Amino acid sequence: MKLPGTLRSRLVLAFALMQVLAVSLLGLFLVHQGARSEIETQHSLARNLMALAEPNVQRMLTSHHTVGLKRYLDNLITNTGVAGVFVSNPTGTLIYSLDQNEPPADLLTRLFVDKDEVNVVLESTLTEDGVSHGTFEIKLSSQPISERLHSIFINSLLILTGLLFFTILITYRVISSFTAPLKRLVKLASQLGRGDWQHHIVTPKTGYSEIQTLGNALTEGARLMAEQISNLENTQEKLLSSEQQLRSLVNNMREALFELDAKGNISFLNPAWQQITGYNDTDSYGKAFASFLPESEDHKLFLAEHLPELDISNHEMEIRSADNQAVRVEVDAHATFDSHGNIIGVVGRFQDISERFELGQTLEEHRHQLYHISITDELTGLYNRRHFEKILAQKLPQSLEQNHSLCLALIDVDGFKFINDTYGHPVGDKVLKTIANLLRTMVRPNDMVARLAGDEFALLLDNTAIEDAHDVCSALLENINSTRVRLTVGHLQLRASIGISVAPFHGSTVQELIGAADVALYHAKRRHRGHVEVLSTDLSQGIMEVFSRGFELRNAIENGDIEPTFQPITDLATGRPIAYEVLANMRRGDLMLPASQFIMVAEDLGLVREIDLCVIEKALHQAPAGVELFLNISLLSFHDSNFGGELLRLLGPACRAGRPVTIEITERETISLSEKILADIQALRKQGCKLALDDFGQGYSTYSYLRSFRPEYLKIDGSFIEKILDSHADHTIIQHIHGLAQSFGAISIAESLENEAIREAVMKLGIHCGQGYYYGRPSTADKVFNQPETAA
């Protein structure tokens, strides 16, 4: 059914249908009511007729007046409300029967009147004095009801039709008045629908608040729509600009972008594809991406059956270029799917990383080289000490756990310092390289060789018994001792000593094992140069003590536990300090051990140099700038070729800054003065350093040192000063030394001044300077100078 096109027409139609329905229901109600009324009327008529006719019929029937009965009944049947009359005798035989055979009830009658109510038959039994004379029946007609219903229906239809017409007319006018503002809104909406957003839109005025609200909403919507359209136009312009920029970016980017279809064939490429691979992008469309991948594993990734699982990021692989070269690329590729989970294709990108790959390989090679440099000795190519101790720390627990013996051999070149000092460092380096080559060629594949420091080498023999280790080292030593190093003129015979320790027999830690091998080597060099020595229980416990103290001393140097203390050197007349002697102390927990308890060990193990430099550097920083310092330096330290330069580097700035410094030479054993030692000391004196000879009168060479150095101070050994009151001989020696100092222009300093009596005795000899516990014990800078630290 096609409905009217306007809202007004549809509203009128709706109201009309409602009114038709209402009128129809009312008409039907009226027809129904008329039918009920007519039936009641007819039933009432039939009962009255029956009551009126029954006596006459009974009388005529009783008198057998048949002709009169017939004539009476014929007149009775003329009533339109009667359809038939029937009279029967007592036996049931019809005496009179008249049926008009009226047509069946029409539609209206059937709709509104029950069938039993239309064809009603009234029956009465004719009796007199209790004797039946027959029956009298009257059949009612439906014709009056039908006519009455038709009349009611027609009249109702006419009345209701007129009423419907006027109602629709009034409804139409009312709705037209109501929808008039909507026409203006429709016009406004039509205007907006044509895209006329720029004109000023005015909401039509109306008395209906709903329409007014709708108009306002439409006006506001139009305004917002205009803004949105303006924004959309601006956005479209920006999108077009962004699209151009993106297209330019995609076309000019160095990364290749690609898209594949569900079969793995190329469907999109940017120009970088041709730049990287050399293939024309147009010719590449439709080809399988996998066909450009030479490596089988990468080829499989991009086959059609494997595409749904494809999800790779930063994947490195090779692409075959147009000139049949392998280009190293980094690829990101991911499968794409539709809303049903079916694969659409693949999107991805790749970039040429050939240079980065080559650079990575170069860096890896350099990394290996740096690692090799970090674990090897630059001169000999053997492992260095740090790496050797690291491997030893790894293997030692394994050997102990597996109950295997682990042998450590320390190899030291005999007379190497003499070789260096006599023939120079190039020859010394040649000797070390020769030893390293001999070790490298003679050891077993599983053995490890390292250069620990200077002329000291180490050999680690894994899972080797003591006897086998001794045999290996004996053969090695025999080969070394039979080797000659050619010189420019002549040759140099090599000799070495080897000390061996075995785990777990000689120790279960790295320090214990190295210490035991050090003791064995020490014993070999002291008693049996050019021999192999295995540490045994009958070796001197004193040597073991030296090396156990040596480990403690090494750790103290590395951990910064060697500290300077300061003891005043005093003007005996005034009691004021003129200078401070710097003495080395080792910190052990809360204790400070004086140099006398470890300096001999340091000299035996060659650690004096490190101690001297450490103490001097700290003392220069801790003592106030104007205080004169007497710095103890062992002549043994000058045997190191670099010591003079390092000492000059420390003292030079302090001397130039005006600090008074005196070098105090100490001697524990006879040392020949080489030209280099004299040159180093002379260089220090040129910087402004003075010179003092310590413990004068005790050493073997003190008088020759006096002649060679011509010092500014002579410190008279305390063993003489302590006996000045009791021993005439010591008194005479002190007097002699003081006179000797004066003859050389030096100042005498008396050591070990313990009391006032000794001070007075010393002063009577003309000695004006001294030091000892009488004036102060050695102590740290914060206590001596009443400040924690002062820069030199």
C-alpha positions in Angstrom: 0.0 0.0 0.0 1.5 3.3 -1.0 1.1 5.9 1.7 0.8 9.7 1.1 4.1 11.5 0.8 3.5 14.4 3.3 3.3 14.2 7.0 0.0 16.2 7.0 -1.6 13.8 4.6 -0.5 10.8 6.7 -1.8 12.4 9.8 -5.2 13.1 8.2 -5.3 9.6 6.8 -4.5 8.2 10.3 -7.2 10.3 11.9 -9.7 9.3 9.1 -8.9 5.6 9.6 -9.4 6.1 13.4 -12.7 7.8 12.8 -13.9 5.2 10.2 -13.1 2.6 12.8 -15.0 4.5 15.5 -18.0 5.1 13.2 -18.0 1.5 12.1 -18.0 0.3 15.6 -20.8 2.7 16.5 -22.9 1.6 13.5 -22.4 -2.0 14.3 -23.4 -1.3 17.9 -26.6 0.5 16.7 -27.4 -2.4 14.3 -26.9 -4.9 17.1 -29.1 -2.9 19.4 -31.9 -2.6 16.7 -31.7 -6.3 16.1 -32.2 -7.0 19.8 -35.1 -4.6 20.0 -36.8 -6.1 16.9 -36.5 -9.6 18.2 -38.0 -8.7 21.5 -40.9 -6.9 19.6 -41.5 -9.9 17.4 -41.4 -12.4 20.3 -43.8 -10.2 22.2 -46.1 -10.0 19.2 -46.0 -13.8 18.7 -46.9 -14.4 22.3 -49.8 -11.9 22.2 -51.0 -13.5 18.9 -50.7 -17.0 20.5 -52.7 -15.8 23.5 -55.3 -14.2 21.3 -55.7 -17.0 18.7 -55.4 -20.0 21.0 -59.0 -19.9 22.5 -60.5 -19.3 19.1 -58.6 -22.2 17.5 -59.4 -24.5 20.5 -63.1 -23.6 20.2 -63.3 -24.1 16.5 -61.3 -27.3 16.8 -63.6 -28.6 19.5 -66.7 -27.7 17.5 -65.2 -29.2 14.4 -65.8 -25.9 12.6 -63.1 -26.6 10.0 -64.1 -24.0 7.5 -64.2 -21.2 10.1 -60.9 -22.4 11.4 -59.3 -22.2 8.1 -60.7 -18.8 7.3 -59.5 -17.6 10.7 -56.1 -18.9 10.3 -55.8 -17.5 6.8 -56.5 -14.1 8.1 -54.0 -14.7 10.9 -51.2 -15.6 8.6 -51.4 -12.2 6.8 -49.3 -10.7 9.6 -45.7 -10.3 8.2 -44.3 -11.3 11.5 -45.8 -14.9 11.1 -44.1 -17.2 8.6 -46.4 -20.2 9.2 -49.3 -21.7 11.2 -49.8 -25.4 12.0 -52.8 -27.2 13.7 -52.7 -30.9 14.5 -55.3 -33.3 16.0 -54.5 -35.3 19.1 -53.1 -38.1 17.0 -50.5 -35.6 15.5 -52.2 -35.3 12.1 -52.0 -31.8 10.6 -55.4 -30.4 10.2 -54.2 -27.0 9.0 -50.8 -26.1 7.7 -49.7 -22.8 6.1 -46.0 -22.1 5.5 -45.0 -19.0 3.5 -41.5 -20.5 2.6 -39.7 -17.2 3.2 -36.2 -16.9 1.9 -33.2 -17.5 4.3 -32.1 -14.7 6.5 -29.7 -12.2 4.9 -26.1 -11.4 5.9 -27.0 -8.7 8.4 -29.5 -10.9 10.2 -27.1 -13.8 10.3 -24.3 -11.5 11.7 -26.3 -9.9 14.4 -29.1 -12.4 15.2 -28.7 -15.9 16.5 -30.2 -18.5 14.3 -32.4 -19.9 17.1 -33.7 -16.4 17.7 -34.8 -15.9 14.1 -36.9 -19.0 13.2 -38.7 -19.3 16.6 -41.7 -21.7 16.8 -44.4 -21.1 19.5 -46.3 -24.2 20.3 -49.4 -24.7 22.5 -51.4 -27.8 23.4 -55.2 -27.4 23.1 -56.9 -29.1 26.1 -60.3 -28.9 27.5 -61.4 -30.6 30.8 -58.1 -32.4 30.7 -58.8 -33.8 27.2 -56.3 -32.9 24.5 -57.9 -31.7 21.2 -54.5 -31.2 19.4 -51.6 -28.7 19.1 -51.4 -25.2 17.8 -48.0 -23.9 16.4 -47.0 -20.4 15.1 -43.6 -20.0 13.3 -42.2 -16.5 13.4 -40.8 -14.8 10.3 -37.3 -13.3 9.9 -38.5 -10.8 7.4 -39.4 -8.0 9.8 -36.0 -8.3 11.5 -34.1 -8.1 8.2 -36.0 -5.1 7.1 -35.5 -3.4 10.5 -31.8 -4.2 10.4 -31.4 -2.8 6.9 -33.2 0.3 7.8 -31.0 0.9 10.9 -27.9 0.1 8.9 -28.7 2.5 6.1 -29.7 5.3 8.4 -26.7 4.8 10.6 -24.4 4.7 7.5 -25.8 8.0 6.2 -25.6 9.7 9.5 -22.1 8.5 10.3 -20.8 9.2 6.8 -21.9 12.8 7.2 -20.3 13.0 10.6 -17.1 11.4 9.2 -16.9 14.0 6.4 -17.2 16.9 8.8 -14.8 15.4 11.3 -12.2 14.7 8.6 -12.6 18.3 7.3 -12.1 19.7 10.8 -9.1 17.4 11.4 -7.5 18.4 8.2 -7.8 22.0 9.0 -6.4 21.5 12.5 -3.5 19.3 11.3 -2.8 21.8 8.5 -2.6 24.6 11.1 -0.3 22.3 13.2 2.0 21.3 10.4 2.4 24.7 8.8 5.6 25.5 10.8 6.9 22.1 9.7 6.7 23.2 6.1 9.1 26.0 6.9 11.3 23.5 8.7 11.1 21.2 5.7 12.1 24.1 3.5 15.0 24.9 5.8 16.1 21.2 5.9 15.8 21.1 2.1 18.0 24.2 1.9 20.5 22.6 4.1 20.3 19.3 2.2 21.3 21.2 -1.0 24.5 22.2 0.8 23.5 25.9 1.4 25.4 26.1 4.8 26.7 29.6 4.3 23.5 31.6 4.6 22.1 32.8 7.8 19.5 30.4 9.0 16.5 31.7 11.0 14.4 29.4 13.1 10.6 29.9 12.2 8.6 31.3 15.1 5.7 29.1 16.3 3.5 28.6 19.3 4.4 25.0 19.5 7.3 24.5 21.9 8.2 21.1 20.4 8.4 22.5 16.9 10.3 25.6 18.3 12.8 23.2 20.0 13.1 21.1 16.8 13.8 24.3 14.8 16.4 25.5 17.3 18.0 22.1 17.2 18.0 22.1 13.4 19.5 25.6 13.4 22.2 24.6 15.9 22.8 21.4 13.9 23.2 23.4 10.7 25.7 25.7 12.4 27.7 22.8 13.8 27.5 21.0 10.4 28.8 24.1 8.7 31.8 24.1 11.1 32.3 20.4 10.6 32.2 20.8 6.9 34.7 23.6 7.1 36.9 21.5 9.4 36.5 18.5 7.0 37.5 20.7 4.1 40.6 21.9 6.0 41.3 18.3 7.1 40.9 17.1 3.5 43.4 19.7 2.4 45.8 18.6 5.1 45.3 15.0 4.2 46.0 15.7 0.6 49.2 17.6 1.6 50.1 14.7 4.0 49.4 12.2 1.3 51.7 14.1 -1.0 54.4 14.3 1.7 53.9 10.6 2.6 54.1 9.7 -1.1 57.3 11.7 -1.4 58.6 10.2 1.8 57.8 6.6 0.7 59.4 7.3 -2.8 62.5 8.9 -1.3 63.1 6.7 1.8 66.1 4.4 1.9 64.1 1.5 3.2 62.3 -0.7 0.7 58.5 -1.1 1.4 56.7 -4.1 -0.1 53.3 -5.8 -0.1 52.6 -9.3 -1.1 49.3 -11.0 -2.0 48.0 -14.2 -0.4 50.2 -16.3 -2.7 53.4 -14.4 -1.8 53.6 -12.5 -5.0 54.8 -8.8 -5.0 51.9 -6.3 -5.3 53.6 -3.1 -4.2 57.1 -1.7 -4.1 58.6 1.7 -3.5 61.6 3.0 -5.5 64.1 1.9 -2.8 63.5 -1.7 -4.1 65.3 -0.8 -7.3 68.0 1.2 -5.5 68.8 -1.8 -3.2 68.4 -4.8 -5.5 68.8 -3.3 -8.9 65.6 -4.8 -10.2 63.0 -2.6 -11.9 60.0 -2.4 -9.6 57.5 -2.6 -12.5 59.1 -5.8 -13.8 59.1 -7.3 -10.2 55.3 -7.0 -9.8 53.6 -10.4 -9.7 56.8 -12.3 -9.0 57.2 -14.4 -5.9 59.1 -12.6 -3.2 60.7 -15.9 -2.2 62.4 -16.2 -5.6 64.7 -13.3 -4.7 65.9 -15.1 -1.5 68.9 -17.4 -2.0 69.0 -18.9 1.5 66.7 -21.8 1.9 65.4 -21.0 5.4 64.5 -17.4 4.3 63.0 -18.8 1.1 60.6 -21.0 3.1 59.4 -18.2 5.2 57.8 -16.4 2.2 56.2 -19.5 0.5 52.4 -19.3 0.2 51.8 -22.2 2.6 53.9 -20.5 5.3 52.6 -16.9 4.9 49.9 -17.2 7.6 52.6 -17.8 10.3 54.9 -15.0 9.0 55.7 -12.5 11.8 59.4 -11.4 11.8 61.1 -8.3 13.1 64.7 -7.2 12.6 65.4 -10.4 10.8 68.7 -10.4 8.9 68.8 -12.3 5.6 70.2 -12.0 2.1 68.4 -10.8 -1.1 69.9 -11.7 -4.5 70.4 -8.5 -6.5 70.2 -8.0 -10.3 73.9 -8.5 -10.7 73.6 -11.8 -8.8 75.2 -10.5 -5.7 74.0 -11.2 -2.1 72.7 -8.0 -0.4 72.5 -8.2 3.4 69.2 -6.7 4.6 67.2 -6.4 7.8 63.5 -7.3 7.3 60.3 -6.7 9.1 57.3 -8.6 7.6 53.9 -9.5 9.0 50.9 -11.4 7.6 47.6 -9.5 7.3 44.1 -11.0 7.7 40.5 -10.0 6.9 37.7 -10.0 9.5 37.1 -13.7 9.0 40.7 -14.6 9.7 41.6 -15.3 6.0 45.0 -14.2 5.0 45.1 -11.1 2.7 48.8 -10.8 2.2 52.0 -9.5 3.7 53.3 -6.0 4.4 56.9 -5.4 5.2 60.0 -3.4 4.8 63.7 -4.0 4.6 66.9 -1.9 4.6 70.3 -2.5 3.3 72.7 -3.3 6.2 75.6 -4.5 4.2 77.9 -1.7 5.5 76.6 -2.2 9.0 77.1 -6.0 8.7 80.6 -5.5 7.5 81.2 -3.0 10.2 79.8 -5.4 12.7 82.1 -8.1 11.5 85.0 -5.6 11.7 84.0 -4.6 15.2 83.7 -8.3 16.2 87.2 -8.9 14.9 88.4 -5.8 16.8 86.5 -7.0 19.9 88.4 -10.4 19.6 91.6 -8.5 19.1 90.9 -6.3 22.2 90.0 -9.3 24.2 93.2 -11.0 23.0 95.2 -7.9 24.0 93.5 -7.7 27.4 94.5 -11.3 28.3 97.9 -11.5 26.7 101.3 -9.9 27.3 102.1 -7.4 24.6 105.8 -8.3 24.4 105.7 -12.1 24.4 102.1 -12.9 23.3 101.7 -15.2 26.3 98.7 -14.8 28.7 99.1 -11.9 31.2 99.0 -12.2 35.0 95.4 -11.1 35.4 94.1 -13.7 32.9 96.4 -16.4 34.3 95.1 -15.9 37.8 91.5 -15.9 36.5 92.1 -19.3 34.8 93.9 -20.6 37.9 91.0 -19.5 40.1 88.6 -21.5 37.8 90.7 -24.6 37.5 91.8 -25.0 41.1 88.3 -25.7 42.5 87.6 -28.1 39.7 90.8 -30.0 40.4 90.1 -30.2 44.1 86.5 -31.4 43.5 87.8 -34.1 41.0 90.7 -35.0 43.3 93.2 -34.2 40.6 96.6 -32.6 41.3 97.3 -29.1 39.8 100.9 -28.0 39.5 102.1 -24.4 39.3 105.6 -23.6 38.1 107.1 -20.1 38.4 110.1 -19.5 36.1 112.5 -16.7 36.7 115.4 -15.6 34.4 118.6 -15.5 36.4 120.5 -12.3 36.1 117.9 -10.5 34.0 118.5 -7.2 35.7 122.2 -7.4 34.9 121.2 -8.2 31.3 118.9 -5.1 31.1 121.4 -2.8 32.8 124.4 -4.0 30.8 123.0 -4.7 27.3 119.9 -2.5 27.4 116.2 -3.1 27.1 116.2 -4.3 23.5 118.4 -7.2 24.5 116.3 -7.8 27.6 113.1 -7.9 25.4 114.8 -10.4 23.1 115.7 -12.6 26.0 112.0 -12.6 27.2 110.7 -13.4 23.7 113.2 -16.3 23.4 112.0 -17.7 26.8 108.4 -17.3 25.8 108.9 -19.1 22.5 110.7 -22.0 24.3 107.8 -22.3 26.8 105.2 -22.1 24.0 106.8 -24.8 22.0 107.7 -27.2 24.8 104.5 -27.3 26.9 101.7 -29.8 26.4 98.5 -28.8 24.6 96.5 -28.6 27.9 99.1 -26.7 29.8 98.9 -22.9 30.2 101.8 -20.5 30.0 101.8 -16.8 31.1 104.2 -13.9 31.7 103.4 -12.6 35.2 105.7 -9.6 35.3 109.2 -8.6 34.3 111.3 -11.8 33.9 108.8 -14.0 35.8 106.8 -16.6 33.8 104.2 -19.1 35.0 103.3 -22.6 33.8 100.1 -24.4 34.9 100.1 -28.2 34.5 96.6 -29.6 34.9 96.1 -33.1 36.3 99.8 -33.7 36.7 101.6 -35.5 39.5 104.5 -33.8 41.3 107.0 -36.2 39.7 105.7 -35.5 36.2 105.7 -31.8 36.8 109.3 -32.0 37.9 110.3 -33.9 34.8 108.5 -31.4 32.5 110.1 -28.4 34.2 113.6 -30.1 34.3 113.4 -30.7 30.5 112.2 -27.1 30.0 115.0 -25.7 32.2 117.6 -27.8 30.4 116.4 -26.4 27.1 116.5 -22.8 28.4 120.0 -23.2 30.0 121.3 -24.6 26.7 120.0 -21.7 24.7 122.1 -18.8 23.5 120.9 -15.4 22.4 122.9 -13.9 19.6 124.1 -10.4 20.1 125.7 -7.9 17.7 129.0 -9.1 19.1 129.1 -12.5 20.7 126.2 -14.2 22.4 124.4 -14.4 25.7 123.9 -17.7 27.6 120.4 -18.0 29.2 119.9 -19.4 32.7 116.7 -19.7 34.7 115.3 -21.1 38.0 112.0 -22.8 38.5 109.9 -23.2 41.6 107.0 -25.7 41.7 104.0 -26.0 44.0 101.1 -28.6 43.8 97.5 -28.3 44.9 96.1 -29.5 47.2 99.4 -30.6 48.8 100.8 -27.0 49.1 97.6 -25.1 49.2 93.9 -25.0 48.3 93.6 -21.4 47.3 95.2 -19.3 44.5 97.1 -17.2 47.0 98.4 -20.3 48.9 99.5 -22.0 45.6 101.3 -18.9 44.2 102.9 -18.2 47.6 104.2 -21.8 47.8 105.6 -21.6 44.3 107.2 -18.2 45.2 108.8 -19.8 48.2 110.2 -22.7 46.1 111.5 -20.2 43.5 113.0 -18.1 46.1 114.8 -21.1 47.6 116.0 -22.2 44.1 117.5 -18.8 43.3 119.1 -18.3 46.7 120.7 -21.8 47.0 120.5 -23.5 43.7 120.5 -21.1 40.8 119.7 -22.8 37.5 117.7 -25.5 39.2 114.1 -26.8 39.7 112.9 -26.7 43.2 109.7 -28.3 44.5 108.4 -26.9 47.8 108.8 -29.5 50.6 108.2 -29.4 54.4 111.9 -29.2 55.3 112.3 -25.8 53.6 113.1 -22.9 56.0 110.0 -21.7 57.9 111.6 -18.2 57.8 111.4 -18.2 54.0 107.7 -19.2 54.3 107.2 -16.3 56.8 108.8 -13.9 54.4 106.4 -14.8 51.6 103.3 -14.9 53.9 104.2 -11.4 55.0 104.9 -10.6 51.4 101.3 -11.4 50.4 100.1 -9.1 53.2 102.4 -6.4 52.1 101.3 -6.6 48.4 97.7 -6.4 49.5 98.4 -3.4 51.7 100.1 -1.6 48.7 97.2 -2.5 46.4 94.5 -1.5 49.0 96.2 1.8 50.0 97.0 0.6 53.5 100.6 2.0 53.4 100.5 5.3 55.2 103.1 8.0 56.0 103.8 9.0 59.6 105.8 12.1 60.6 108.5 12.4 63.4 109.9 15.8 64.2 113.6 16.7 63.7 114.2 19.3 66.4 116.5 22.2 67.1 118.0 21.0 70.4 118.5 24.5 71.7 114.9 25.8 71.2 113.0 22.5 71.1 111.2 23.6 67.9 110.9 21.2 64.9 113.0 22.2 61.9 111.7 19.3 59.7 109.8 16.0 59.8 111.1 12.6 58.8 108.5 10.7 56.8 108.3 7.0 57.9 106.3 4.2 56.3 103.6 2.4 58.3 101.3 -0.5 57.3 97.8 -0.5 58.5 96.6 -3.8 59.9 93.0 -3.3 61.1 93.2 -0.7 63.8 97.0 -1.1 64.2 99.8 0.7 62.5 102.9 -1.4 62.0 106.2 0.5 61.7 108.6 0.0 58.8 110.9 -2.1 60.9 108.4 -4.9 60.9 108.1 -5.2 57.1 110.8 -3.3 55.3 113.2 -6.3 55.2 110.5 -8.4 53.6 109.8 -5.6 51.1 113.5 -5.5 50.2 113.7 -9.2 49.7 110.6 -9.3 47.5 111.4 -6.1 45.5 108.5 -4.1 46.9 110.6 -1.2 48.3 110.1 0.9 45.2 106.3 0.8 45.4 106.4 1.6 49.1 108.7 4.6 48.6 106.6 6.1 45.9 103.3 5.5 47.7 104.6 7.1 51.0 106.2 10.1 49.3 103.1 10.9 47.3 100.8 10.8 50.3 103.2 12.7 52.5 103.4 15.6 50.0 99.6 15.9 50.1 99.2 15.6 53.8 101.9 17.8 55.2 101.5 21.6 55.2 103.3 23.3 52.3 106.0 25.1 54.3 107.1 22.0 56.3 110.5 20.5 55.3 110.2 16.7 54.8 113.0 14.1 55.1 111.9 11.4 52.7 113.4 7.9 53.3 114.4 6.3 50.0 116.3 3.0 49.6 119.1 2.8 47.1 117.5 -0.5 46.0 114.6 1.5 44.5 117.0 3.2 42.1 117.8 -0.1 40.5 114.5 0.2 38.7 115.3 2.1 35.6 112.0 4.1 35.8 112.2 5.0 39.5 114.3 8.2 39.1 111.9 9.6 36.6 108.8 8.8 38.7 110.4 10.3 41.8 111.3 13.4 39.9 107.7 13.6 38.7 106.5 13.6 42.3 109.1 15.9 43.8 109.6 18.4 41.0 106.3 20.3 41.4 106.7 20.4 45.2 110.2 21.8 45.0 109.2 24.4 42.4 106.4 25.4 44.7 108.9 26.2 47.4 108.6 23.1 49.6 111.9 22.1 51.2 112.6 18.4 50.6 115.5 16.3 51.8 116.2 12.9 50.3 117.3 10.5 53.1 119.4 7.6 51.7 119.0 4.3 53.5 121.2 1.2 53.1 120.6 -2.4 54.2 123.4 -4.1 52.2 126.4 -3.1 50.1 125.3 -1.5 46.9 127.6 -0.3 44.2 126.8 3.2 43.0 126.2 3.1 39.2 126.4 6.1 37.0 122.6 6.0 36.6 122.0 6.2 40.4 124.4 9.1 40.7 122.7 10.8 37.7 119.2 10.3 39.1 120.2 11.8 42.5 122.0 14.7 40.8 118.8 15.4 38.8 116.8 15.6 42.1 119.4 18.0 43.6 119.0 20.3 40.6 115.3 20.6 41.4 116.3 21.8 44.9 116.3 18.6 46.9 118.8 18.2 49.7 120.5 15.0 50.7 120.9 13.2 54.0 122.7 9.9 54.8 120.7 7.8 57.3 122.1 5.6 60.0 125.6 6.9 59.3 128.3 4.7 60.9 126.5 1.3 60.4 126.7 0.6 56.7 129.6 -0.8 54.7 129.7 2.0 52.2 128.7 5.0 54.2 132.1 6.7 53.9 132.2 6.1 50.2 128.6 7.5 50.0 129.9 10.6 51.9 132.5 11.1 49.3 130.2 10.5 46.3 127.1 12.4 47.5 128.5 15.1 49.7 125.2 15.4 51.6 123.8 18.3 53.5 122.9 16.2 56.5 124.5 13.2 58.4 122.2 11.3 60.7 124.3 9.6 63.3 123.0 6.1 63.9 120.9 5.7 67.1 122.9 2.7 68.4 125.8 5.1 69.1 123.5 7.9 70.6 121.8 5.5 73.0 125.2 4.6 74.6 126.8 8.1 74.7 126.5 8.2 78.5 127.8 4.7 79.1 130.4 4.0 76.4 133.5 6.1 75.9 134.1 4.4 72.5 130.6 5.3 71.3 131.1 8.9 72.6 134.3 9.0 70.6 132.6 7.7 67.4 129.9 10.3 67.7 132.4 13.0 68.2 134.4 11.7 65.2 131.3 11.5 62.9 130.3 15.0 63.9 133.7 16.3 63.1 133.6 14.5 59.8 130.3 16.1 58.9 131.7 19.5 59.7 134.7 18.9 57.5 132.3 18.1 54.6 130.0 21.1 55.4 127.1 18.9 56.6 124.8 19.2 59.6 124.8 16.4 62.1 121.5 15.0 63.4 121.5 12.7 66.4 119.0 9.9 66.2 117.3 8.0 69.1 117.2 10.9 71.6 115.2 9.4 74.5 115.8 11.7 77.5 117.1 15.0 78.7 120.5 13.6 79.7 121.2 12.3 76.2 120.1 15.6 74.8 122.6 17.6 77.0 125.4 15.1 76.2 124.8 15.5 72.5 124.7 19.3 72.6 128.0 19.3 74.5 129.6 17.7 71.4 128.3 20.6 69.3 125.4 18.8 67.7 122.4 21.1 67.5 119.7 18.8 65.8 118.2 15.6 66.8 115.1 13.4 66.8 113.7 10.7 69.0 110.9 9.8 71.4 112.0 12.6 73.7 110.6 15.1 71.1 107.8 13.0 69.7 106.9 9.6 68.3 106.0 9.1 64.6 102.3 9.9 64.1 99.8 10.6 61.3 99.4 14.0 59.7 96.1 14.8 61.4 97.7 14.4 64.8 101.1 16.0 64.1 99.7 19.0 62.1 96.3 19.2 63.8 94.6 18.9 60.4 93.3 16.0 58.3 95.1 16.8 55.1 97.0 19.7 53.5 98.0 20.0 49.9 101.7 20.2 49.1 
